[in-house]
Amino acid sequence: MNICFLMYPWEKIDPEKDSSLTLIKECVRRKHGVALCTPANLTIRNSVTYASCTVVGRMDKVPKSMRTFYNKAELREEMLPLAGFDVIFMRANPPLDPIMLNFLDSVKDDVFIINSLQGLREANNKLYTAAFGDSHSNIIPATHVSKNKEYLINQIKESKSDKMILKPLNGYGGSGVILIEKSAMSNINSLLDFYISNSDGTSNYVILQDYIEGADQGDVRVLILNGEPIGAMRRIPGSDDHRSNISAGGSVAKHSLTKEEKQLCKQIGPKLVKDGLYFVGIDVIGGKLVEVNVMSPGGITYMNKVYKTRLEEKVIDFVETKVLDKLQAFDRRSRLRKTVEDA
């Protein structure tokens, strides 16, 4: 099997923490062909979609240490057609580049892409979470999305809570997430101007959510594979930051899913699979769904460490199964067509 990881450059990888590298190493261990490319390296040559790829050389013996694997990996550069891969594994960081998806549209029928292009289009920003909430569901906190400053200010004033969370629509890794309080309303105007207005005259959407009690104790990151939870961890904010993201200085601890959290996963799992979102990370606070991370969900290295497990094996097992199913379906279709042609 040949797998292309569409992600960030090799030199940007932190071998001690990077989930993508963990997946790459597992593929190399299984003797699969592995290459990686960035969205900026996609191109079309003679009407065929190619990528300037960094190919990871095969290893007779794969080092156990992630850092040793990273340092010893032999890399070479090749221009390769994307349709020649069995799998394209999406691991690029948000925000989503729509042009990248346009390149991939040309190969989506030939290659298994995780996650699906349509799913990525629908769920690449934080609006997707709102799809799980309705008048009969208490699955998400009360959420407002707008670029209208007056509307947002009114929602803050009308909220029963003294605190709310404000964040950009396309942020990731906790970037731009701030806690606002009614007692500091004098700063709201300037904050919203900063988040909404761009220097070129365009504007951005922002998200305003009710503050969930207990959020100061952190959140729960759950990795979901094919609609089922495969691992979880609690992320605890640092002493000087309300955000629990690891990139923002948070720490991690073991976490066993509560009955409420298991029910949440069961409730959203079928929709994730239906939308082709096979491998995602969800963030949960107080039993409520806060975010769905569909592009490059992290946490594998942390969960492996605290639970002494190897979640990457489950992920690559799933990918292998999907590719086998696709090949068997193609073979069956070819045989049936030949039967008809020979009749």
N, C-alpha and C positions, 0 to 999 in steps of 0.2 A: 504494500500500500504506500502511496506517495501523498504526503500531506504538506500543504503550504500554510504557514501561519502568517496571516495578514496583521501586522502589529507595528510596534515601534522598533527602532534600530537595535541591533545586537549590543552595541556599546552602551545603550541606555539601560540595560538589564542590571538589576541588583540580584546577584546570584543567591543571596541569603533569603530573599523575601519574594522573589518573582514567581507567580503562579504559572505564567506562560513558559518559563524555563523548565519548571517541573513537568509540564505536559510534553515539552519538546524532548526532554531527557527520557521520559517513558517511551516515546515513539522510537527514539534511537535505540533504546534497550531492546525493543521488540523487532529491530532490524527494518523498520519502515524508512523509506526515504523522506527526509525532512528538509524543507527550505523555508525561509522567511523573507517577507518583503514589506515595505511600508506603502501606504496609500499613494505617496508621492512617486513611487517607482512603477506604477501601473502605466502601460502604454498600449497602443494599437499599431501593429505592423502588418501591412498587407491585409487589412480587415480582420486580423486575428488579435485577440487580447493577450498580451504578454506582460511579464513583470521582470524587472531587474532583481533577481533573487540572490540572497545569501544562502548557499547550500551548505548544510551541516554534514561533514563527512561521516561515513559509517565507522563504527568502532567495534573491534573484536571483543574488547572488554570495557564496559562502561563503568567509570569510577562511581563509587557510592556517594562521595561528597559532591554536593551541588556546585560548590566553588571550583573544585578540581575539574569536574566535567566542563564547566564554563571556560576555564582557563586552557584546558587541553583540546577543546573542540577545534577541529581543522575546518576552516571556512574557505569557500571559494565563491566567486561571483559568476552567475550565469543568467542569460536572458532566456526565460522559459515560458512556454504557452500555458496559461492557467487551465485550459481544458484538458491538459495532460495529467493533471493531479486528480486523485480520487476524492480528496477532501480539501476544502479551504476552511481553516479555523480562524474565525474572526476574534482577534485580540487587540485591535486598535483602541486607543484611549478615546473617550468622548472629547469634544462633540463629534457627532457623526458627519462625515463628509459625503454629501449626496452624490457628487461626481464619482466617488469611489464605487458607490452602489450601481451607478450607470455602467461602469466598466464591467462589474460582476454580472449584470443582467445578461450579458452575452454568453455566459458559461453556466448559468444557474441550472440548466437542464442537463448538463454534462457532469457536473461535480456536486457532491453533497456539501452544502455550505451550512456551517453551524456558527451563528444562528441564521435562520432564513432571511433573505433580503426583505421580504414583505414584513416579517416580524420586526426586523431592525427599523424599518421605516416607521412602523406604528409605535414602537416602544423605545426609540432612542433617547427621548427626553422624558422628563418627570411627569408629563401629561398622561402617560400610559397608566400610571397608578390610579388615576381618577376613573378609569374604565371599570375598576372593581367596586366602585362605590355607587350606591343608589339609595332611594328613600327607604328601602327595606333592609339595608345592610349597614352595619357599624364597623366595617372592615378597615376603613381609612379615617384619619382625622379630618375634620372639616377643612376643606381646601379651596383656595381662591387663586385663580390665575388671571393676570391682567397686565396691561401696560398703562392703564389709566390710573394716574396717581390719586386723583380725588376718590375714585372707587375704593382703592386699597386703604386709604386713610380712613374712610368711613367704616370699612370692615374691621379695622383695628379698634376704632372707637366703640363699635357695636358688639365686639366680642365679649363674652362673659369672662374670659380669662384675662389676667393681668399681663400675660406674656404670650408672644407668638413667635413663630419661626419664619424668617424671610430668607429666600435663596433664589439664585438665578435658575432659569428653566433648564439650561444646558450645562450646569456645573457638574463636577465629579470630584471624588476624593475629599469631599467636605469643603471644597473651595467656595468661598462666598456665602457660606451658611452663617447667619447671625441670629442672635436672640434679641428681640426687641421687647420693650416694656412700656406700658402706658405711662408710667411715671417719667419716661424720657421722650415724650411726644415732640418736644422741641427739636429733636434731631431727625424726625421722620422725613420731613420734606427733603432735606439734603441727602439722606440715605437713598430715598426713592429716586431722586434725580440721578444719583451716581449709578444705581443699578439699571435704570430704564434708559437713560439718554446716552447716545453715542456722539462723538465729536463730528461725525459726518451727517448728523441730522436724523439718522435712523433711531429706532428704539427697540428695546428688548422686553420680552415678557418676564415677569417674576412670579414666584410662587409664595403665597402667604398661607401658613397652616396654623391651626390651633396647636398650642404647646401641649404636649402629652405629659401628664404628671409622671415623674420617675425618669424623664429623659436625662436629667442631670446624672443619673447612675449609669448611663450608657445605652447602647442598643444591642440587638442580636442580629448578626449576619448569618443567613442560612443559604447554603448552596443547594440549588435544586437541579436535578438531572432528570430529563424526560418526565417532568411533573412530580417527581418524588424528592424529598429532602435527603441529602447524602451526608451532610455535615453542618455543624453550627458552632458558633463561638460568640461569647459576649465581648463587646468592645467597650472599654471603659475610658472616659475622657481623662486627659491629663489634668494636672492640678490648676493649670492656668488657661484652660480652654474648654468651652462647653461641648465641642465636637468630639465624637468618639472614634472618628476615622483614624486608622493607623498612620496615614500620611500627615495627620494633624497632631501627632504626638500621643495618640491614645494607646492603650495597652489591651491585651487580650487575655481571656480566661475561659476555662471549660464552661460549657453550657449544655444542659439536657433540655430538649424541647418540651415545653409545657403542653398540657392537653389543649389549651387555647391556641398555641402556636402550631401544633400538629393539625388542628382543624382549619386554621388559616391556610396552611400549605395544601391541604386536601381541597379547599375551596377554590384556590387560584390555579392549581396544577393543570386541570383540563384545558383551561384557556391558554396557558402558556404553551402547551403541546400543540393545540389547535393553531396557534399563531406561529409555530415553527421555532419557538424560543426554548430550545432543548437544554441549554446550560445557562443558568442565570443565578445571580445573587440577589436575595431580597433582604431589606433592612426592616426590622420589626422593633417597635417600642410599645410596651404595655399591651401586647397582643394586636396592635394595629400595624397595617402595612404602610411604611413610610416611603420606600423607594424600591424599584425593580431595576437592577443593573444587568443590561443585556449585552454589552459590547465586550467588556474585559473584566468579568467578575473575579475578584481576588479572594484570598483567604485560604487557599489550598495549603500553602506552606505552614501557616499558623495552626490550622486544624490538624495537619499531619503531625506537627510537633507535640501538641497538647494531648492528642488522642492516640499517638503512636500508630498511625494508620497511613494508608497510601491512597488517597482519594483519586489521584491521577489514573490509577488502574481502572477504576470504575468508569471514568470519563472516556478513556481510550477504548475500553471494552465496548461501550455504547457506540462509539464512532465506528469501530470495526463491524459491529452488527448492522448498522445502517448502510454501510458500504456494501456488505455482503448481500443484504436484502435488495439493494439497487441493482447489483450485478446479476443476481438470480432472476429478478423481474425482467431485466433486459434479455437474458438468455432464453427465458420462457417465451417472451414476445417474439424473439427471432425465430425460435423453433415453430411457433404457431404460424407465423407469417410464411415460413418456408412450406409448411403443410398446405396452406392455401394456394401458394404459387405453384406447387407441384400437382395440384388437383386437376 
